[in-house]
Amino acid sequence: MKPEEQRIAIAEACGWEKKYSSMYDKKCWYNELGTKVTPTQDQLPDYLNDLNAMHEAEKIFDHALYCRYINELCDVTIKGNNSMYMATASQRAEAFLKTIGKWKGGVP
């Protein structure tokens, strides 16, 4: 899965959606409350490199999904010779996408 595909999949799971903006006269990304708008996907949260962005994304999980996420995170970090507690943002993104069934396998 390419990084931009991962980023978009996480953003959509977190409530971002693409819809028309009269201000920009094109489709833009809006967050779930419509309070943030970004004209390009480059301005979506940088989930693969920003632990704070992943922390916000993790908040969408209920208890059961969070437990599944932790299991996925353990698997991902073990493969990367890392501890779950030291997981990188990209490892958390991979585990997140596996948890919600959006991971398409492999890396670019």
Secondary structure, 3 states (H helix, E strand, C coil): CCHHHHHHHHHHHCCCEEEEECCCCEEEEECCCCCCEECCHHHCCCCCCCHHHHHHHHCCCCHHHHHHHHHHHHHHHHHCCCCHHHCCHHHHHHHHHHHCCCCCCCCC
